[in-house]
Amino acid sequence: MTTNAILNSTDATDVAQDAMAQNTDPLRNAMQSGEDQWQAVLDRDASRDGTFVFAVSSTGVYCRPSCPSRRPRRENVTFFRKPDDAEKAGYRACLRCRPKATGGNAQMEMVKAVCRYIEQHLDEPITLARLGSAFHQSPFHLQRTFKGVLGVTPRAYADSCRVNQLKHNLRAGHSVTRAMYDAGYSSSSRLYERTASQLGMTPDKYRRGAIAAPIRYTFTDSPLGRMLIAATDKGICAIQFANSDDELEHGLKHEFPFAIRRRDDAAMRGWKEDLLGQMRGQKLNSSLPLDIQATAFQRRVWSCLQAIPFGATRSYGQVAKAIGQPNATRAVARACATNPVAVAIPCHRVVRKNGDGGGYRWGVERKKALLEMEQEAAGSRV
């Protein structure tokens, strides 16, 4: 070994020992004065992403070298080899460049995150301003980056997702109306305007070729009149109320026009008893399987409804706040109105802010009667 090699080895050992004594990373200290890293930050060099991160003391944020944000003052910058090192020093990850994202390509990771966001909010207005706010970028920069990676705009991607969801719902045998709302379309005119060319035909004609799963169903008397319970092989897909079996059968046909429908009282007996017990004050079987199509927003609303205690109510505004979207009161009301499984998902427990019952798909009198039964049963438990 040469003299220089021995000296270098000794120096490295001394640095490591000093660092251990101070409980610090020797490489981190060496990088703090690295002009090479600073030049990479100035150049926004994407090829250096994953090799180090830089932290800014004036903001408390750390970024990858290619971060598009405004360059900080040099004296406020510290370099770290790994994101974990920066976080141990008290810094938080930049929401714009997402330095902890795997893969090393910040733009690709950001676009993936935008895609997931769009997919989860198809039934809500998705504007560039909203996306820019959610991802801490200007609308112009976000659209340019998104289109540069995928070749389409965020709006075109959202349209494509809606069409795919619509096709899935139509193939499942759902009515055009239900398939439309579940896919995030706000009106039938908007649906036909946007999808006729993409489907190659109108939604109704597309639906005629749908292959639907078989559906079993049964009728029973209930405290609210005649009740229908229908299920696929996966679980309950519809719970409806009406004054007669003919009305219920017509409603099921309208909801699943191309399904293979078959009455099967024996197979449905257990689920029927569970649901009737729920209406009379017994706890609903938590393992009761449901097979329902829903957008991400509907699922958040319906999960919130299932958490409302038996005998209690919540306002539409309270539900909107509970799911983290306080301005989505009308969307919550629409999600309640499209609930396909009454009682199992207790949309009847959502009322207006002033305590008035509000609307109900199966009639306000049934909603009032159901709430009174639950409140009376809950009171008797005390």
C-alpha positions in Angstrom: 0.0 0.0 0.0 1.4 3.5 -0.9 2.0 6.2 1.7 -0.9 8.3 0.2 -3.2 5.3 0.4 -2.3 4.7 4.0 -2.9 8.4 4.8 -6.2 8.4 3.0 -7.2 5.2 4.8 -6.2 6.7 8.1 -8.1 10.0 7.4 -11.2 8.1 6.4 -11.1 6.0 9.6 -10.7 9.2 11.7 -13.6 10.9 10.0 -15.8 7.8 10.5 -14.8 7.6 14.2 -15.5 11.3 14.7 -18.9 10.9 13.0 -19.8 7.9 15.2 -18.9 9.8 18.3 -21.2 12.6 17.2 -23.9 10.2 15.9 -23.8 11.7 12.4 -23.3 10.4 8.9 -19.8 11.3 7.5 -21.0 11.3 3.9 -23.7 13.8 4.8 -21.1 16.2 6.3 -18.9 15.8 3.2 -21.8 16.7 1.0 -22.7 19.9 2.8 -20.0 21.8 1.0 -20.3 19.9 -2.3 -20.2 22.4 -5.2 -20.9 19.5 -7.6 -24.2 18.9 -6.0 -25.1 22.6 -5.9 -24.4 22.9 -9.7 -26.7 19.9 -10.3 -29.4 21.8 -8.3 -28.8 24.9 -10.4 -29.0 22.9 -13.6 -32.1 20.9 -12.4 -30.2 17.8 -13.5 -32.7 14.9 -13.5 -29.8 12.4 -14.0 -28.8 13.2 -10.4 -32.2 12.4 -8.9 -31.8 9.5 -6.5 -28.2 10.2 -5.7 -28.8 13.0 -3.2 -31.4 15.5 -2.0 -31.0 19.1 -1.0 -32.7 20.7 2.0 -33.6 24.4 2.5 -33.4 25.8 6.0 -35.6 28.8 5.2 -38.6 26.5 4.2 -37.9 23.3 6.1 -38.4 21.3 2.9 -36.1 19.0 1.0 -36.2 18.3 -2.7 -34.6 16.2 -5.5 -32.1 18.0 -7.7 -34.5 18.3 -10.7 -37.2 20.0 -8.6 -38.9 22.8 -10.7 -39.3 25.1 -7.8 -37.5 28.4 -7.4 -33.8 28.0 -6.6 -32.9 28.8 -2.9 -30.0 30.9 -1.7 -26.8 28.8 -1.4 -26.3 29.6 2.2 -29.6 28.0 3.1 -28.9 24.7 1.4 -27.7 21.4 3.0 -27.2 18.2 1.0 -28.2 14.7 2.2 -27.5 11.4 0.5 -31.0 10.0 1.3 -34.4 11.4 2.1 -34.4 9.6 5.4 -31.3 11.5 6.4 -33.0 14.8 5.6 -36.1 13.8 7.6 -34.0 12.8 10.6 -32.6 16.4 10.5 -36.1 17.8 10.7 -37.0 18.5 7.0 -40.2 17.4 5.2 -40.5 16.2 1.7 -41.4 18.6 -1.1 -45.0 18.1 -2.4 -44.0 19.3 -5.8 -41.1 17.0 -6.8 -41.9 14.2 -4.3 -38.3 13.2 -3.6 -39.2 10.0 -1.8 -41.0 8.6 -4.9 -39.4 5.5 -6.3 -38.2 5.1 -9.8 -36.1 8.3 -10.0 -38.3 10.0 -12.5 -40.1 12.8 -10.7 -42.3 13.8 -13.6 -43.4 10.2 -14.2 -44.2 9.7 -10.5 -46.1 13.0 -10.4 -48.2 12.0 -13.4 -49.0 8.6 -11.9 -50.2 10.4 -8.8 -52.4 12.7 -10.8 -53.9 9.7 -12.6 -54.8 8.0 -9.3 -56.3 11.3 -8.1 -58.4 11.6 -11.3 -59.6 8.0 -11.1 -60.8 8.5 -7.5 -62.7 11.7 -8.2 -64.5 10.9 -11.5 -67.9 12.0 -10.1 -66.6 15.5 -9.2 -65.5 18.4 -11.3 -61.8 18.0 -12.0 -60.3 21.3 -13.2 -56.7 22.2 -13.9 -57.0 24.7 -11.0 -58.1 22.0 -8.6 -55.3 19.6 -9.8 -52.7 22.4 -9.5 -53.8 23.1 -5.9 -53.8 19.4 -5.0 -50.3 18.9 -6.3 -48.8 22.4 -5.6 -48.1 23.3 -9.2 -49.4 25.9 -11.6 -52.2 24.6 -13.8 -50.1 25.4 -16.9 -47.1 23.5 -15.7 -49.1 20.5 -14.5 -51.0 20.2 -17.9 -47.7 20.5 -19.8 -46.0 17.8 -17.7 -49.0 15.5 -17.8 -49.4 15.8 -21.6 -45.7 15.4 -22.1 -45.6 12.1 -20.3 -48.9 10.6 -21.4 -49.6 12.4 -24.6 -53.1 13.5 -23.5 -54.5 16.2 -21.2 -55.8 15.5 -17.7 -59.3 16.2 -19.0 -58.9 13.6 -21.9 -57.6 11.1 -19.4 -60.7 11.7 -17.1 -63.0 11.2 -20.1 -61.3 8.0 -21.0 -61.7 6.7 -17.4 -65.4 7.6 -17.4 -66.0 5.8 -20.7 -64.3 2.7 -19.4 -66.3 2.8 -16.2 -69.5 3.3 -18.3 -68.7 0.3 -20.5 -68.1 -1.9 -17.4 -71.4 -0.9 -15.9 -73.3 -1.4 -19.1 -71.7 -4.9 -19.6 -72.8 -5.7 -16.0 -76.4 -5.2 -17.2 -77.1 -1.9 -15.4 -79.6 0.6 -16.8 -78.1 3.5 -18.8 -79.2 5.9 -16.1 -77.5 4.1 -13.3 -74.4 3.4 -15.4 -74.3 7.1 -16.3 -74.3 8.4 -12.7 -71.9 5.7 -11.5 -69.4 6.6 -14.1 -69.5 10.3 -13.1 -71.6 11.8 -15.8 -73.8 14.6 -14.5 -76.6 14.4 -17.2 -77.9 12.3 -20.0 -77.2 15.0 -22.6 -73.5 15.2 -21.5 -73.4 11.4 -21.6 -74.6 11.0 -25.2 -72.6 14.0 -26.3 -69.3 12.6 -25.1 -69.6 8.9 -25.5 -71.4 8.1 -28.7 -68.2 8.6 -30.8 -66.1 6.8 -28.2 -68.4 3.8 -27.9 -69.0 3.7 -31.6 -72.8 3.7 -30.9 -75.2 5.1 -28.3 -74.9 3.8 -24.8 -78.3 2.1 -25.1 -77.2 0.2 -28.2 -73.9 -0.7 -26.5 -75.9 -2.1 -23.6 -77.9 -4.4 -25.8 -74.8 -6.4 -26.4 -74.0 -6.6 -22.7 -73.5 -10.0 -21.1 -74.8 -9.9 -17.5 -74.4 -12.1 -14.5 -77.4 -14.1 -13.2 -79.4 -12.5 -10.4 -81.5 -14.3 -7.8 -84.2 -12.5 -6.0 -87.0 -12.9 -3.4 -90.0 -10.9 -2.1 -91.1 -10.5 1.5 -93.3 -8.5 3.7 -91.6 -5.8 5.8 -92.6 -3.0 8.2 -92.3 -0.7 5.1 -94.4 -2.8 2.7 -93.3 -5.3 0.2 -89.5 -5.6 -0.1 -87.3 -7.2 -2.8 -83.8 -8.5 -2.2 -81.7 -9.4 -5.2 -78.2 -10.8 -5.4 -75.5 -11.9 -7.8 -73.1 -14.8 -7.0 -70.9 -12.2 -5.1 -73.5 -10.6 -2.8 -76.6 -8.5 -2.5 -77.0 -6.0 -5.4 -80.4 -4.5 -4.8 -82.8 -3.9 -1.9 -86.0 -2.1 -2.9 -89.5 -1.3 -1.5 -92.9 -1.0 -3.3 -96.5 -1.6 -2.8 -96.7 -4.8 -4.8 -94.5 -7.6 -6.2 -95.2 -6.5 -9.8 -93.8 -3.0 -9.0 -90.7 -4.6 -7.5 -90.2 -6.9 -10.4 -90.5 -4.1 -12.8 -88.0 -2.0 -10.8 -85.5 -4.9 -10.8 -85.9 -5.3 -14.6 -85.3 -1.5 -15.0 -82.2 -1.6 -12.8 -80.7 -4.8 -14.5 -82.4 -4.9 -17.9 -80.2 -7.6 -19.4 -79.5 -9.7 -16.4 -80.7 -13.3 -16.1 -83.2 -12.8 -13.3 -84.5 -15.8 -11.3 -86.7 -15.9 -8.2 -85.1 -18.1 -5.5 -86.8 -17.8 -2.1 -84.8 -20.6 -0.4 -81.4 -19.3 -1.3 -82.2 -15.8 -0.2 -83.8 -16.8 3.2 -80.8 -16.1 5.4 -80.2 -12.6 4.0 -83.9 -11.8 4.2 -84.0 -12.6 7.9 -80.8 -10.5 8.5 -82.3 -7.5 6.8 -85.7 -7.8 8.5 -84.0 -8.1 11.9 -82.0 -4.9 11.2 -85.3 -3.1 10.5 -86.7 -4.3 13.8 -83.7 -3.2 15.9 -81.2 -6.1 15.7 -77.6 -5.5 14.7 -77.0 -6.1 11.0 -74.6 -8.9 10.2 -71.3 -7.2 9.4 -70.4 -10.0 7.1 -73.4 -9.4 4.9 -71.9 -9.4 1.4 -72.7 -6.6 -1.0 -72.0 -6.5 -4.8 -72.5 -2.9 -5.8 -70.8 -0.7 -8.4 -69.6 2.6 -7.0 -67.3 5.5 -7.7 -64.6 6.3 -5.1 -66.7 9.2 -3.8 -69.9 7.1 -3.4 -67.9 4.5 -1.5 -66.6 7.2 0.9 -70.1 8.4 1.5 -71.6 4.9 1.9 -68.9 3.8 4.3 -69.6 6.9 6.3 -73.3 6.1 6.4 -72.6 2.6 7.6 -70.7 4.1 10.6 -73.8 6.2 11.8 -75.1 4.5 15.0 -78.4 2.7 14.9 -81.2 5.2 15.8 -79.0 8.3 15.1 -79.0 10.7 12.2 -76.5 13.0 10.5 -77.1 16.0 8.2 -75.9 16.0 4.6 -73.4 18.7 5.6 -72.0 16.6 8.5 -71.5 13.6 6.2 -69.7 15.9 3.7 -67.4 17.2 6.5 -66.8 13.6 7.7 -65.4 12.5 4.4 -63.2 15.6 4.1 -65.2 17.5 1.5 -67.3 20.1 3.4 -68.5 21.7 0.1 -69.9 18.5 -1.4 -73.3 18.5 0.4 -75.2 18.2 -2.9 -72.9 15.4 -4.1 -73.6 13.6 -0.8 -77.3 13.9 -1.3 -76.9 12.4 -4.8 -74.9 9.5 -3.5 -77.6 8.8 -1.0 -80.2 8.9 -3.7 -78.3 6.4 -5.8 -77.8 3.9 -3.0 -79.0 0.6 -4.5 -79.2 -1.4 -1.2 -81.6 0.3 1.2 -81.2 -0.6 4.9 -77.9 -2.4 4.3 -76.4 1.1 3.5 -78.6 3.3 5.8 -79.0 6.4 3.6 -82.3 7.0 5.6 -80.2 8.2 8.5 -79.1 11.3 6.6 -81.5 14.3 7.0 -81.5 18.0 6.4 -79.6 20.5 8.6 -82.9 21.7 10.2 -83.8 18.1 11.1 -86.4 17.7 8.3 -86.3 14.2 6.8 -85.4 15.3 3.3 -85.9 13.1 0.3 -85.8 9.3 0.1 -85.7 7.1 -3.0 -88.5 4.8 -1.6 -90.7 7.7 -0.3 -90.4 10.1 2.6 -93.1 8.2 4.6 -91.0 5.0 4.5 -87.9 7.1 5.6 -89.9 8.6 8.5 -91.2 5.2 9.6 -87.8 3.6 9.4 -86.2 6.3 11.5 -89.0 6.1 14.1 -88.6 2.3 14.4 -84.9 2.6 14.8 -85.1 5.4 17.4 -87.7 3.5 19.4 -85.6 0.3 19.3 -82.5 2.3 20.3 -84.4 3.9 23.2 -85.6 0.5 24.5 -82.0 -0.7 24.8 -81.0 2.1 27.2 
